[in-house]
Amino acid sequence: MVANTIENRILAGELHVGDLLPPERTLSEQLNVSRAAVREAIRVLEGQGVVESNVGSGEKAGTFIAAMPSEALSRFLRLHVALSNFSLDEVVRTRSILEVESSRLAAVVRDPEALAKMRRAIEEMDDPTVSREAFNDADTRFHIALAHGSGNRLFADMTQAIRESLRVPTLRGFKANQNWDSLADILREQHKGILQAVEDGDAEEAGRRMAEHVDTSYRHLFG
């Protein structure tokens, strides 16, 4: 009831990002429910990335309407991939569709900040001492930066969620691969090719290179 009431107020335009919710006791009295019910509802909404609670005193204390969709999407996908409600094949195919379009858009926008982050991620992947875990983290930052460079925030949040949901199986595939050095070289070159196409403003080439990259990753890690 409490969560539904808050959600309905958001949908009605009565609550916006940054708005402070009434204190627990006030909500309990307004909705005629126990304070325990209010606390449970706040926990549920925090899990959905809808609210954020800060303890203490001052302007930043209390429970605020938040905007954390990527965290909520990531949590949702991680759990459902782990439970096999979404197969790896379904997630990877969705990733391919999403990231191919992100690449095309990023090549049109050519956002300087996104390009700089992509270059830094490649530099980290190029480090000869990089571990497989650190390589994957840099790989993830590259793809999230690319998605942000598309100019579409939903693409960016969905990309982050998909990457997080694939983290465990990806690392498992990295560690099981018997030709890691060779695979890492292939992945590095593919990232550099995607970056070059985006920098050149070649949308079709950027999309083509991304499709090839996702296919390569899938075949070597999950195939």
C-alpha contacts under 8 A as a table, 3 or more apart, distances in Angstrom:
res1	aa1	res2	aa2	distance
1	M	4	N	5.12
1	M	5	T	6.08
2	V	5	T	5.14
2	V	6	I	6.38
2	V	31	L	7.25
2	V	37	A	7.35
2	V	38	V	6.29
2	V	41	A	5.88
3	A	6	I	5.25
3	A	7	E	6.09
3	A	41	A	5.08
3	A	42	I	7.15
3	A	44	V	7.51
3	A	45	L	6.77
4	N	7	E	4.99
4	N	8	N	5.98
5	T	8	N	5.15
5	T	9	R	6.27
6	I	9	R	5.13
6	I	10	I	6.33
7	E	10	I	5.11
7	E	11	L	6.23
8	N	11	L	5.00
8	N	12	A	6.02
9	R	12	A	5.00
9	R	13	G	6.28
9	R	14	E	5.12
9	R	15	L	5.84
10	I	13	G	5.17
10	I	14	E	5.70
10	I	15	L	4.74
10	I	16	H	6.55
11	L	14	E	7.57
12	A	15	L	7.80
13	G	16	H	6.88
15	L	19	D	6.35
15	L	65	I	7.40
16	H	19	D	5.63
16	H	65	I	6.43
17	V	64	F	7.51
17	V	65	I	4.87
17	V	66	A	5.26
17	V	67	A	6.36
18	G	64	F	5.67
18	G	65	I	5.23
18	G	66	A	6.18
19	D	64	F	5.49
19	D	65	I	5.40
20	L	62	G	6.90
20	L	63	T	5.86
20	L	64	F	4.44
20	L	65	I	6.53
21	L	62	G	7.42
21	L	63	T	5.60
21	L	64	F	5.82
21	L	65	I	7.31
22	P	26	T	5.93
22	P	27	L	6.00
22	P	63	T	7.87
23	P	26	T	5.29
23	P	27	L	6.28
23	P	62	G	7.23
23	P	63	T	7.83
24	E	27	L	5.25
24	E	28	S	6.11
24	E	35	R	6.34
24	E	38	V	6.44
24	E	39	R	7.29
25	R	28	S	5.02
25	R	29	E	6.29
25	R	35	R	6.37
26	T	29	E	5.17
26	T	30	Q	6.05
27	L	30	Q	5.04
27	L	31	L	5.99
27	L	35	R	8.00
27	L	38	V	7.05
28	S	31	L	5.48
28	S	32	N	5.62
28	S	33	V	5.05
28	S	34	S	5.64
28	S	35	R	5.38
28	S	37	A	7.96
28	S	38	V	6.34
29	E	32	N	4.98
29	E	33	V	6.78
33	V	37	A	6.39
33	V	38	V	7.31
34	S	37	A	5.21
34	S	38	V	6.63
35	R	38	V	4.96
35	R	39	R	6.22
36	A	39	R	5.08
36	A	40	E	6.20
37	A	40	E	5.15
37	A	41	A	6.18
38	V	41	A	5.12
38	V	42	I	6.21
39	R	42	I	5.14
39	R	43	R	6.28
40	E	43	R	5.09
40	E	44	V	6.32
41	A	44	V	5.07
41	A	45	L	6.23
42	I	45	L	5.08
42	I	46	E	6.02
42	I	51	V	7.28
43	R	46	E	5.05
43	R	47	G	6.23
44	V	47	G	5.12
44	V	48	Q	6.47
45	L	48	Q	4.97
45	L	49	G	6.32
45	L	50	V	5.28
45	L	51	V	5.72
46	E	49	G	5.03
46	E	50	V	5.77
46	E	51	V	4.97
46	E	52	E	5.84
46	E	53	S	7.73
47	G	50	V	7.62
47	G	72	A	6.36
48	Q	51	V	7.84
48	Q	69	P	7.58
48	Q	71	E	7.94
48	Q	72	A	4.87
48	Q	73	L	7.94
49	G	52	E	7.37
49	G	66	A	6.66
49	G	67	A	6.52
49	G	68	M	4.73
49	G	69	P	5.67
49	G	71	E	6.43
49	G	72	A	5.09
50	V	65	I	5.99
50	V	66	A	5.16
50	V	67	A	6.22
50	V	68	M	6.73
50	V	69	P	7.70
51	V	63	T	6.53
51	V	64	F	5.44
51	V	65	I	4.46
51	V	66	A	4.62
51	V	67	A	7.59
52	E	63	T	5.56
52	E	64	F	5.34
52	E	65	I	6.49
52	E	66	A	5.72
53	S	61	A	7.42
53	S	62	G	5.61
53	S	63	T	4.18
53	S	64	F	6.35
54	N	60	K	6.67
54	N	61	A	4.90
54	N	62	G	5.23
54	N	63	T	6.30
55	V	61	A	5.38
55	V	62	G	6.25
56	G	61	A	5.47
56	G	62	G	7.80
57	S	60	K	7.23
57	S	61	A	5.14
58	G	61	A	5.53
68	M	71	E	5.72
68	M	72	A	6.71
69	P	72	A	5.17
69	P	73	L	5.99
69	P	157	D	6.63
70	S	73	L	5.09
70	S	74	S	5.89
70	S	157	D	4.56
70	S	158	M	6.69
70	S	160	Q	6.39
70	S	161	A	5.84
71	E	74	S	5.10
71	E	75	R	6.19
71	E	161	A	7.20
72	A	75	R	5.23
72	A	76	F	6.19
73	L	76	F	5.08
73	L	77	L	6.11
73	L	157	D	7.63
73	L	158	M	7.08
73	L	161	A	5.35
74	S	77	L	5.29
74	S	78	R	5.97
74	S	160	Q	6.97
74	S	161	A	3.84
74	S	162	I	6.75
74	S	164	E	5.88
74	S	165	S	6.25
75	R	78	R	5.26
75	R	79	L	6.31
75	R	161	A	7.58
75	R	165	S	7.77
76	F	79	L	5.54
76	F	80	H	6.33
77	L	80	H	5.16
77	L	81	V	5.87
77	L	161	A	6.68
77	L	162	I	6.92
77	L	165	S	5.46
78	R	81	V	5.35
78	R	82	A	6.11
78	R	161	A	8.00
78	R	164	E	6.79
78	R	165	S	4.13
78	R	166	L	7.47
79	L	82	A	5.08
79	L	83	L	6.15
79	L	165	S	7.80
80	H	83	L	4.90
80	H	84	S	6.00
80	H	85	N	5.11
80	H	86	F	6.05
81	V	84	S	4.87
81	V	85	N	5.93
81	V	86	F	5.11
81	V	87	S	6.40
81	V	88	L	7.10
81	V	165	S	6.68
82	A	85	N	7.72
83	L	86	F	7.77
84	S	87	S	5.56
86	F	90	E	6.30
86	F	91	V	6.73
87	S	90	E	5.20
87	S	91	V	6.40
88	L	91	V	5.09
88	L	92	V	6.00
88	L	222	F	7.93
89	D	92	V	5.23
89	D	93	R	6.05
90	E	93	R	5.23
90	E	94	T	6.16
91	V	94	T	5.11
91	V	95	R	6.08
91	V	162	I	7.12
92	V	95	R	4.83
92	V	96	S	6.16
92	V	214	V	7.76
92	V	218	Y	7.30
93	R	96	S	5.07
93	R	97	I	6.41
94	T	97	I	5.27
94	T	98	L	6.17
95	R	98	L	5.14
95	R	99	E	5.88
95	R	159	T	7.18
95	R	162	I	6.82
95	R	214	V	7.98
96	S	99	E	5.31
96	S	100	V	5.86
96	S	210	M	7.70
96	S	211	A	6.16
96	S	214	V	6.12
97	I	100	V	5.51
97	I	101	E	6.51
98	L	101	E	5.52
98	L	102	S	6.20
98	L	155	F	6.97
98	L	159	T	7.45
99	E	102	S	4.73
99	E	103	S	5.97
99	E	143	H	7.97
99	E	147	A	7.17
99	E	159	T	7.42
99	E	207	G	7.89
99	E	210	M	6.92
99	E	211	A	7.95
100	V	103	S	5.18
100	V	104	R	6.43
100	V	206	A	7.59
100	V	207	G	4.58
100	V	208	R	7.25
100	V	210	M	5.56
100	V	211	A	5.95
101	E	104	R	5.10
101	E	105	L	6.22
101	E	207	G	6.49
102	S	105	L	5.17
102	S	106	A	5.95
102	S	146	L	6.95
102	S	147	A	5.39
102	S	149	G	7.81
102	S	150	S	5.27
102	S	155	F	6.99
102	S	207	G	7.93
103	S	106	A	5.04
103	S	107	A	6.22
103	S	146	L	6.72
103	S	147	A	7.28
103	S	150	S	6.93
103	S	194	I	7.77
103	S	198	V	7.02
103	S	203	A	6.93
103	S	206	A	5.48
103	S	207	G	5.34
103	S	210	M	6.92
104	R	107	A	5.26
104	R	108	V	6.63
104	R	150	S	7.71
104	R	198	V	7.64
104	R	202	D	7.65
104	R	203	A	4.17
104	R	204	E	6.24
104	R	205	E	7.98
104	R	206	A	5.76
104	R	207	G	5.25
105	L	108	V	5.09
105	L	109	V	6.23
105	L	149	G	7.71
105	L	150	S	4.74
105	L	151	G	7.50
105	L	203	A	6.79
106	A	109	V	5.04
106	A	110	R	5.51
106	A	111	D	7.18
106	A	146	L	6.50
106	A	147	A	7.26
106	A	149	G	4.94
106	A	150	S	4.04
106	A	151	G	7.26
106	A	198	V	6.24
106	A	203	A	7.68
107	A	110	R	5.30
107	A	150	S	7.73
107	A	197	A	6.95
107	A	198	V	4.02
107	A	199	E	6.52
107	A	200	D	7.20
107	A	201	G	4.44
107	A	202	D	5.89
107	A	203	A	5.00
107	A	206	A	6.85
108	V	150	S	7.94
108	V	198	V	7.64
108	V	201	G	5.66
108	V	202	D	7.58
108	V	203	A	6.37
109	V	149	G	6.86
109	V	150	S	6.45
109	V	151	G	7.20
110	R	114	A	7.78
110	R	115	L	7.06
110	R	149	G	6.76
110	R	198	V	6.58
110	R	199	E	6.37
110	R	201	G	6.89
111	D	114	A	5.41
111	D	115	L	6.20
111	D	149	G	5.46
112	P	115	L	5.11
112	P	116	A	6.13
113	E	116	A	5.14
113	E	117	K	6.35
113	E	149	G	7.87
114	A	117	K	5.18
114	A	118	M	6.22
114	A	145	A	5.14
114	A	146	L	6.17
114	A	148	H	6.61
114	A	149	G	5.07
115	L	118	M	5.04
115	L	119	R	6.23
115	L	145	A	7.50
115	L	146	L	7.42
115	L	149	G	7.43
115	L	195	L	7.55
115	L	199	E	7.54
116	A	119	R	5.13
116	A	120	R	6.28
117	K	120	R	5.08
117	K	121	A	6.19
117	K	141	R	7.67
117	K	142	F	6.85
117	K	145	A	6.11
118	M	121	A	5.13
118	M	122	I	6.34
118	M	141	R	7.37
118	M	142	F	4.75
118	M	143	H	7.72
118	M	145	A	6.07
118	M	146	L	6.84
118	M	195	L	7.19
119	R	122	I	5.15
119	R	123	E	6.26
119	R	142	F	7.90
119	R	195	L	7.71
120	R	123	E	5.00
120	R	124	E	6.36
121	A	124	E	5.14
121	A	125	M	6.35
121	A	138	A	4.94
121	A	139	D	6.63
121	A	141	R	6.31
121	A	142	F	5.43
122	I	125	M	4.95
122	I	126	D	6.08
122	I	138	A	7.18
122	I	139	D	7.64
122	I	142	F	7.28
122	I	188	R	7.05
122	I	191	H	7.16
122	I	192	K	7.22
123	E	126	D	4.97
123	E	127	D	6.59
124	E	127	D	5.40
124	E	130	V	7.30
124	E	135	F	7.25
124	E	138	A	6.29
125	M	128	P	7.99
125	M	130	V	6.66
125	M	134	A	7.86
125	M	135	F	5.33
125	M	138	A	6.26
125	M	139	D	7.27
125	M	188	R	6.80
126	D	130	V	7.68
126	D	188	R	7.16
127	D	130	V	5.35
130	V	134	A	6.04
130	V	135	F	6.11
131	S	134	A	5.14
131	S	135	F	5.98
132	R	135	F	4.94
132	R	136	N	6.17
132	R	171	L	7.34
132	R	174	F	6.58
132	R	175	K	7.32
133	E	136	N	5.17
133	E	137	D	6.28
133	E	171	L	6.74
134	A	137	D	4.96
134	A	138	A	6.16
135	F	138	A	5.21
135	F	139	D	6.02
136	N	139	D	4.84
136	N	140	T	6.07
136	N	167	R	7.98
136	N	170	T	7.94
136	N	171	L	7.33
137	D	140	T	5.07
137	D	141	R	6.29
138	A	141	R	5.02
138	A	142	F	6.22
139	D	142	F	5.15
139	D	143	H	6.53
140	T	143	H	5.28
140	T	144	I	6.19
140	T	160	Q	7.83
140	T	163	R	6.51
141	R	144	I	5.13
141	R	145	A	5.96
142	F	145	A	5.24
142	F	146	L	6.17
143	H	146	L	4.97
143	H	147	A	6.19
143	H	159	T	7.43
144	I	147	A	5.03
144	I	148	H	6.24
144	I	156	A	6.02
144	I	159	T	6.24
144	I	160	Q	5.95
145	A	148	H	5.07
145	A	149	G	6.11
145	A	156	A	7.86
146	L	149	G	4.89
146	L	150	S	6.57
147	A	150	S	5.22
147	A	151	G	7.51
147	A	152	N	7.29
147	A	153	R	7.86
147	A	155	F	5.93
147	A	156	A	4.63
147	A	159	T	6.80
148	H	151	G	5.73
148	H	152	N	6.53
148	H	153	R	6.39
148	H	155	F	7.42
148	H	156	A	5.13
149	G	152	N	7.78
150	S	155	F	7.75
152	N	155	F	5.35
152	N	156	A	6.55
153	R	156	A	4.97
153	R	157	D	6.22
154	L	157	D	5.09
154	L	158	M	5.98
155	F	158	M	5.20
155	F	159	T	5.93
156	A	159	T	5.11
156	A	160	Q	6.22
157	D	160	Q	5.19
157	D	161	A	6.21
158	M	161	A	5.01
158	M	162	I	6.10
159	T	162	I	5.17
159	T	163	R	6.06
160	Q	163	R	5.14
160	Q	164	E	6.11
161	A	164	E	5.20
161	A	165	S	6.16
162	I	165	S	5.05
162	I	166	L	6.28
163	R	166	L	5.18
163	R	167	R	6.18
164	E	167	R	5.11
165	S	168	V	7.40
166	L	169	P	5.60
166	L	170	T	5.80
167	R	170	T	5.15
167	R	171	L	6.12
168	V	171	L	5.31
168	V	172	R	6.14
169	P	172	R	4.92
169	P	173	G	6.12
169	P	222	F	7.75
170	T	173	G	5.03
170	T	174	F	6.15
170	T	221	L	6.45
170	T	222	F	7.78
171	L	174	F	4.88
171	L	175	K	6.11
172	R	175	K	5.29
172	R	176	A	6.15
173	G	176	A	5.12
173	G	177	N	6.05
173	G	220	H	7.67
173	G	221	L	4.54
173	G	222	F	6.64
174	F	177	N	5.41
174	F	180	W	6.95
174	F	221	L	6.66
175	K	180	W	7.95
177	N	180	W	5.54
177	N	220	H	7.76
177	N	221	L	7.47
179	N	182	S	5.52
179	N	183	L	6.23
180	W	183	L	5.04
180	W	184	A	5.90
181	D	184	A	5.12
181	D	185	D	6.25
182	S	185	D	5.20
182	S	186	I	6.41
183	L	186	I	5.08
183	L	187	L	6.21
183	L	220	H	7.94
184	A	187	L	5.11
184	A	188	R	6.06
185	D	188	R	5.11
185	D	189	E	6.24
186	I	189	E	5.29
186	I	190	Q	6.20
187	L	190	Q	5.05
187	L	191	H	6.20
187	L	213	H	7.30
187	L	217	S	7.80
188	R	191	H	5.20
188	R	192	K	6.26
189	E	192	K	5.02
189	E	193	G	6.12
190	Q	193	G	4.99
190	Q	194	I	6.24
190	Q	209	R	7.10
190	Q	210	M	7.97
190	Q	213	H	6.10
191	H	194	I	5.12
191	H	195	L	6.19
191	H	213	H	7.80
192	K	195	L	5.07
192	K	196	Q	6.08
193	G	196	Q	5.07
193	G	197	A	6.23
193	G	206	A	7.94
193	G	209	R	6.86
194	I	197	A	5.23
194	I	198	V	6.26
194	I	205	E	7.96
194	I	206	A	5.37
194	I	209	R	5.73
194	I	210	M	6.38
195	L	198	V	5.12
195	L	199	E	6.07
195	L	206	A	7.76
196	Q	199	E	5.06
196	Q	200	D	6.05
197	A	200	D	5.02
197	A	201	G	6.22
197	A	202	D	5.27
197	A	203	A	7.14
197	A	205	E	5.96
197	A	206	A	4.92
198	V	201	G	5.07
198	V	202	D	6.07
198	V	203	A	6.79
198	V	206	A	5.82
199	E	202	D	7.74
202	D	205	E	5.45
202	D	206	A	6.11
203	A	206	A	5.09
203	A	207	G	6.19
204	E	207	G	5.17
204	E	208	R	6.11
205	E	208	R	4.98
205	E	209	R	6.02
206	A	209	R	5.24
206	A	210	M	6.17
207	G	210	M	5.13
207	G	211	A	6.21
208	R	211	A	5.20
208	R	212	E	6.30
209	R	212	E	5.09
209	R	213	H	6.11
210	M	213	H	4.93
210	M	214	V	6.17
211	A	214	V	5.34
211	A	215	D	6.20
212	E	215	D	5.16
212	E	216	T	6.13
213	H	216	T	5.08
213	H	217	S	6.19
214	V	217	S	5.13
214	V	218	Y	6.10
215	D	218	Y	5.13
215	D	219	R	6.16
216	T	219	R	5.29
216	T	220	H	6.20
217	S	220	H	5.37
217	S	221	L	5.79
217	S	222	F	7.72
218	Y	221	L	5.37
218	Y	222	F	5.18
218	Y	223	G	6.02
219	R	222	F	5.84
219	R	223	G	4.38
220	H	223	G	5.98
